[in-house]
Amino acid sequence: MASLWCYLAVLLLLSSLLTLTNQTLSRSDRKKPVPKDSCTPGDPLCDKSADTPVTLDATVIDRNLVREDVKYTDVLRNHKTYSHVHAKIRFVSMETTLVFVTPWNSKGYELALTFSHKFTHISPVWFQLSPSGDISGKHDIKEKWLRKLYKSNPDLKVIPRFLFDGWSADDFDTFYGSEDRMNKMVDGVIHLLTHYKMHGAVLEIWRQMPSEYFYKFMGFLQILSDRFEEKDLYLCMVVPPSNPDPEAIDPAPYNSTHFLATNPLLDSVLIMTYDYPSLIQRPGPSSPLPWIEGCVYELSPNYELRHKILIGVNLFGNEFSRQGHVPLDGNLYLDKLRQLKPAIEWNEQSGEHIIQIDSPTDPRLIVYPSLNSIQTRIRLAERLSVGIGMWELGQGLDYFYDLF
Ligand SMILES: *[C@@H]1O[C@H](CO)[C@@H](O)[C@H](O)[C@H]1NC(C)=O
């Protein structure tokens, strides 16, 4: 009984503290009323250079920014703000949170250092494997950054992506027909990883390989997996999601048969649910929630193997107009908000925020991730007992990472 009272007392104390923080925040908000339509230099609503990083004690959750009803001004005023006090604390409970960084979005390197404790695995998109067995992309390796990253979070695992680039069916034939070639390639990969003290690899081969090569591929995967295990290296494979259109030619290019066969040889499988099939022809959501869930059930209806599944979460957005489709990174999205001053709607069905401009001359649809859409995906992953893989760090907004 005494402990129950103790517990209640702590709860009360906590909730009054929380109210206090909230009041403090709202009071200071009230002090600075923002004129509705005027814009002065230094106002992030129109001034790009005003985007100086601001750090606060409270997270986006404490500040009640994770919500369905948001205004474009909320995004412009807050996207740079995150809690520096919590930047080194991981909130999410899932086993694996992987995030990609790319050389063409170097902002991601910086963010990786700031939020190194929020992720378990970082995958720099650096390497390509050619049919000759050569590894290209070594010029992209950032040694100083790696050292800083390990110092910042010694538990973080760096697992660069290796893409099978430019392979024909004949190339796969020759490669899988020669144990020598396969071993030599694995030697090269392991040598590279150990030399730079990296911890494993993300393998991107499935979409590059004709489906009839599956059984031959299993021979290669066995070699790779055995050699990785010897060296205690982590192996993840990215795989295409199932097509929401059951009439599609190959609605499930990686299905439960493939998952059951490859799963014992891998540490994780990342379903690329950040790429909604046939997006280009069809203005609409980037990655609807029910579809993501369906992709997980497709591979694993039961919970046993779920911890090896990662769902893909996009940190980029899409804009559709009469001119066609363009992908949006965070900066482009912010530019659109400043330009269009649009209403942002929550789409319950897909679990995403969307912007719909019904102009007769220039209709547009913009879908870009939001705090609430990302939080919804974190909750989904937790409910399904899967992890998350995000494409890619530099395309997102700083305050997204407050959620992890
Ligand atoms: C998975 O796809 C392969 C063809 O690539 C097929 O042989 C197999 O039966 C499929 N498995 C399921 C469960 O549909």
The ligand as an SDF file (V2000), in Angstrom:
LIG
                    3D

 14 14  0  0  0  0  0  0  0  0999 V2000
    7.1400  -16.8670  -54.1530 C   0  0  0  0  0  0  0  0  0  0  0  0
    7.5490  -16.6030  -55.4820 O   0  0  0  0  0  0  0  0  0  0  0  0
    8.1180  -17.7180  -56.1450 C   0  0  0  0  0  0  0  0  0  0  0  0
    8.4900  -17.2820  -57.5510 C   0  0  0  0  0  0  0  0  0  0  0  0
    9.5150  -16.3000  -57.5360 O   0  0  0  0  0  0  0  0  0  0  0  0
    7.1420  -18.8750  -56.1950 C   0  0  0  0  0  0  0  0  0  0  0  0
    7.7580  -20.0140  -56.7470 O   0  0  0  0  0  0  0  0  0  0  0  0
    6.6340  -19.1950  -54.8010 C   0  0  0  0  0  0  0  0  0  0  0  0
    5.6330  -20.1700  -54.8570 O   0  0  0  0  0  0  0  0  0  0  0  0
    6.0860  -17.9310  -54.1370 C   0  0  0  0  0  0  0  0  0  0  0  0
    5.6630  -18.2380  -52.7720 N   0  0  0  0  0  0  0  0  0  0  0  0
    4.4920  -17.8880  -52.2860 C   0  0  0  0  0  0  0  0  0  0  0  0
    4.2080  -18.2290  -50.8660 C   0  0  0  0  0  0  0  0  0  0  0  0
    3.6640  -17.3150  -52.9720 O   0  0  0  0  0  0  0  0  0  0  0  0
  1  2  1  0
  1 10  1  0
  2  3  1  0
  3  4  1  0
  3  6  1  0
  4  5  1  0
  6  7  1  0
  6  8  1  0
  8  9  1  0
  8 10  1  0
 10 11  1  0
 11 12  1  0
 12 13  1  0
 12 14  2  0
M  END
$$$$
